[in-house]
Each structure stands twice: as C-alpha cells, then as structure tokens.
C-alpha cells in the first residue's frame, strides 16, 4: 500500500506539536484572513 502523506504526517515525532507544513498553511490562511479583515474595515471607514 502506498502512503500519500509525508512520513512526518504519518508518524510525527511529538504528537502534541504540529508539523511544519501545517504551521506554514495556517500562517498563509491567517495572513489572507487578516488582509480581508483589514481591507473590509478600511472600506467601511472610507465609505462612512
């Protein structure tokens, strides 16, 4: 059977610590969310 996930995802060193890939994904998603939030607030302030 082939494993489609990286070895680090299948057998993490410390189960309580997130993998590097997940940290990178969350930073990118958080950055996009922060951008949308700030641009929305700026749009509300500019329109008001």
Secondary structure as GFF3:
##gff-version 3
##sequence-region A 1 48
A	DSSP	alpha_helix	7	10	.	.	.	ID=ss1
A	DSSP	alpha_helix	20	47	.	.	.	ID=ss2
###
